[in-house]
Amino acid sequence: MRPDPVPASRPQVVAHRGASEERAEHTLGAYVAALDAGADALECDVRLTADGHLVCVHDRNVKRTATRRGVVSTMELAELAELDFASWKNPWADLDDEAPERDEEHDRVLTLRKLCEVAADYDRRIEVAIETKHPTRYSGLVEKRVVELLRDFGWDRAGTPARVMSFSFTALQRVERLAPEVPLVMLMERAQYWPALRRVIGKDWLVGPGVEELADHRWLGPRITRAGHDMHVWTVNSRDHLDLCLELGVKAVITDRPAYVLDQLGA
């Protein structure tokens, strides 16, 4: 695999749940579209099924993105594999004579293992940003399974293309104990949390504020960087927000629109 480092002149472009503006989020189709657009990294949310598989699903219940109701943690992978995770994005596709023929493999539930295989087999370096969701009935088992999977790929060492993100400080502490060389991203929903977080997070941890918080609280970005932390910012979908990230020296922008952002960056 060629290293293909991201030029220092621009931030890394991370596809949020894949190219999720145009394709159904967390499907293989969305990630393939993001790679075709030139995304540097792929972001995913992971949950643990009842039979111990890590799947890329944001909500605890699949009712928003699949064809039935069901709580991910109470369902087995085989049950999830029977569901259509793509039709909700374009419910009228069957009536469109010009719509491309659907690939069922691209529309079904995606495991984290499959996503990592796709990234590992690509012809350039692709990084993977894995967000663990909490609270969950399986608590720390989620992080344990994530680290076990990273070890299978040899991605638990320095230089790994993977990083783990969470809004849960405790979850990131678990990963740090299990795999101290894996980069960690402390996600942050509210600017007012920063003074407390600054005192407890690791000195090498990355910080992931929402771009709306950076825009609404202009003091936040400079304070994070002055504390010695690089920023990975979500979810950057407009030119104004991209310009703010460039102004702040953000290292990675997480976006639903990787093709658009790369075009704006001239990449």
C-alpha positions in Angstrom: 0.0 0.0 0.0 1.3 3.4 -0.9 1.5 5.9 2.0 -0.1 8.8 0.1 0.1 11.2 3.1 -2.3 14.1 3.2 -0.6 17.3 2.1 0.3 19.5 5.1 -1.4 22.4 3.3 -4.8 21.0 3.9 -6.8 19.0 6.6 -7.6 15.4 6.2 -11.0 14.8 4.7 -13.0 12.2 6.6 -16.2 10.8 5.1 -18.9 10.9 7.9 -20.7 7.6 7.7 -19.4 7.4 4.1 -20.6 9.9 1.5 -23.7 10.1 3.5 -25.3 13.1 1.8 -25.7 11.2 -1.4 -25.8 7.6 -0.3 -27.4 5.8 2.7 -25.2 6.3 5.7 -23.0 3.4 6.9 -23.6 1.3 3.9 -20.8 -0.2 1.8 -22.2 1.9 -1.1 -21.7 5.1 0.9 -18.1 4.2 1.7 -17.3 3.1 -1.8 -18.6 6.5 -3.1 -16.5 8.3 -0.5 -13.3 6.4 -1.7 -14.2 7.1 -5.3 -14.4 10.8 -4.4 -10.9 10.7 -2.9 -11.7 10.8 0.8 -8.6 10.4 3.0 -10.4 8.6 5.8 -13.7 6.9 6.7 -15.7 7.6 9.8 -18.2 5.1 11.4 -20.2 4.6 14.5 -20.2 1.1 15.9 -22.5 -1.0 18.1 -22.3 -4.5 19.3 -24.9 -7.1 18.3 -26.4 -9.7 20.6 -24.0 -12.3 19.2 -20.9 -10.2 19.5 -20.4 -8.6 16.1 -19.5 -4.9 15.6 -21.8 -3.3 13.1 -21.8 0.2 11.7 -25.0 1.7 12.9 -25.6 5.1 14.5 -28.9 4.7 16.4 -29.6 2.1 19.0 -32.8 1.3 17.2 -32.7 0.6 13.4 -36.2 2.1 12.7 -34.8 5.2 11.0 -32.4 3.5 8.6 -33.8 0.0 8.1 -37.1 -1.6 7.1 -38.3 -2.5 10.6 -37.9 -1.6 14.3 -35.3 -3.3 16.4 -32.7 -2.6 19.0 -29.2 -3.4 17.7 -27.9 -4.8 20.9 -30.8 -7.4 21.1 -30.5 -8.5 17.5 -28.1 -11.0 16.0 -26.0 -10.2 12.9 -28.1 -12.7 10.8 -31.2 -10.7 11.7 -29.7 -7.4 10.7 -28.3 -8.9 7.5 -31.9 -9.5 6.3 -32.7 -5.8 6.5 -32.5 -3.1 3.8 -30.5 -0.2 5.1 -30.6 1.9 2.0 -34.2 2.3 0.7 -35.0 5.1 3.2 -32.5 7.4 1.5 -34.3 7.3 -1.8 -37.8 5.6 -1.3 -38.8 6.4 -4.9 -35.8 4.7 -6.6 -37.9 1.8 -7.9 -40.0 4.3 -9.9 -37.0 6.0 -11.5 -36.2 4.4 -14.8 -32.8 6.1 -14.9 -31.7 5.0 -11.4 -28.7 2.7 -11.4 -29.2 -0.9 -10.7 -28.9 -1.6 -7.0 -26.2 -3.8 -5.5 -27.7 -5.6 -2.5 -24.3 -6.0 -0.9 -23.9 -2.2 -0.9 -27.3 -1.7 0.8 -27.1 -4.2 3.7 -25.8 -3.9 7.3 -22.0 -3.3 7.3 -19.7 -4.9 9.9 -16.7 -3.0 11.1 -14.5 -5.9 10.0 -15.7 -5.5 6.4 -15.1 -1.8 6.5 -11.6 -2.3 7.8 -11.0 -4.9 5.1 -12.0 -2.4 2.4 -9.7 0.2 3.8 -6.8 -2.2 4.2 -7.1 -3.5 0.7 -7.4 0.0 -1.0 -4.6 1.1 -3.3 -3.7 4.1 -1.1 -3.6 4.7 2.6 -7.1 5.0 4.1 -7.6 5.8 7.7 -10.6 4.7 9.8 -12.1 6.8 12.6 -14.2 4.5 14.8 -16.7 6.0 17.2 -18.1 3.8 20.0 -21.6 4.7 21.0 -22.6 5.0 24.7 -24.6 4.3 26.8 -25.0 0.7 25.7 -26.0 -2.5 27.5 -22.6 -4.0 26.7 -20.6 -1.1 28.3 -16.8 -1.8 28.1 -17.2 -4.9 25.9 -17.6 -2.6 22.9 -14.1 -1.2 23.3 -12.6 -4.6 24.1 -14.1 -6.0 20.8 -12.8 -2.9 18.8 -9.3 -3.4 20.1 -9.4 -7.1 19.4 -10.4 -6.3 15.8 -7.6 -3.7 15.5 -5.1 -6.3 16.7 -6.3 -8.7 14.0 -5.3 -6.1 11.4 -2.1 -5.1 13.2 -3.6 -1.7 13.7 -3.0 -1.5 17.5 0.5 -0.2 17.1 2.2 3.1 16.4 1.5 4.2 12.8 -1.9 2.6 12.8 -4.4 4.0 10.2 -7.2 3.6 12.9 -8.3 5.9 15.7 -11.1 5.6 18.2 -13.5 8.4 19.1 -16.2 8.8 21.7 -18.2 11.3 23.6 -17.5 9.0 26.6 -14.3 9.8 28.5 -14.5 6.4 30.2 -14.7 4.6 26.9 -11.5 6.3 25.7 -9.8 5.4 28.9 -10.6 1.8 28.3 -9.1 1.9 24.8 -6.0 3.6 26.2 -5.4 0.8 28.7 -6.0 -1.9 26.1 -4.1 -0.3 23.2 -2.0 2.7 24.3 -0.6 3.4 20.8 -4.0 3.8 19.2 -4.9 7.6 18.7 -7.9 8.8 20.7 -10.4 11.6 19.9 -12.4 13.1 22.7 -15.6 14.2 21.0 -17.4 17.2 22.5 -20.9 18.4 22.1 -20.9 21.6 24.2 -18.2 24.3 24.4 -18.8 24.7 28.2 -17.5 21.2 28.7 -14.0 22.2 27.6 -12.6 23.6 30.9 -13.4 20.3 32.7 -12.2 18.1 29.8 -9.0 20.0 29.5 -8.0 18.9 33.0 -8.6 15.2 32.5 -7.9 14.1 28.9 -4.5 12.7 27.9 -1.9 15.1 26.6 -1.7 13.3 23.3 -5.5 13.0 22.8 -7.1 14.7 19.9 -10.2 16.8 20.5 -13.4 16.6 18.3 -15.7 19.6 18.7 -18.7 20.2 16.6 -18.3 22.9 14.0 -21.4 24.7 15.2 -19.9 25.0 18.6 -16.6 26.4 17.1 -18.7 28.9 15.1 -20.9 30.0 18.1 -18.1 30.2 20.6 -15.1 31.7 18.9 -12.9 31.3 22.0 -13.1 27.5 21.9 -10.9 26.6 19.0 -7.9 28.8 20.1 -8.1 27.5 23.6 -8.0 23.8 22.5 -5.0 24.4 20.3 -3.2 26.5 23.0 -3.7 23.5 25.3 -1.7 21.4 22.8 -4.4 19.4 21.2 -5.1 19.0 17.5 -8.7 19.2 16.4 -10.9 16.8 14.3 -14.1 18.7 13.6 -17.6 17.4 12.8 -19.7 17.8 10.6 -18.3 20.3 8.1 -20.6 20.6 5.1 -20.4 24.3 4.0 -17.8 26.6 2.7 -18.2 28.9 5.7 -17.6 26.1 8.1 -14.6 24.8 6.0 -13.1 28.3 6.0 -13.4 28.4 9.8 -11.6 25.1 10.1 -8.8 26.3 7.8 -8.5 29.5 9.9 -8.2 27.4 13.1 -5.7 25.0 11.6 -8.0 22.0 12.1 -6.2 18.7 11.2 -9.2 16.7 10.0 -12.7 17.7 8.8 -15.4 15.1 9.1 -18.0 15.7 6.4 -21.1 14.2 4.8 -19.9 15.7 1.5 -16.3 14.5 0.9 -16.4 15.2 -2.8 -17.6 18.8 -2.2 -15.0 19.5 0.5 -12.1 18.1 -1.6 -13.2 20.2 -4.5 -13.3 23.3 -2.2 -9.8 22.5 -1.0 -8.6 22.0 -4.6 -7.6 18.5 -3.9 
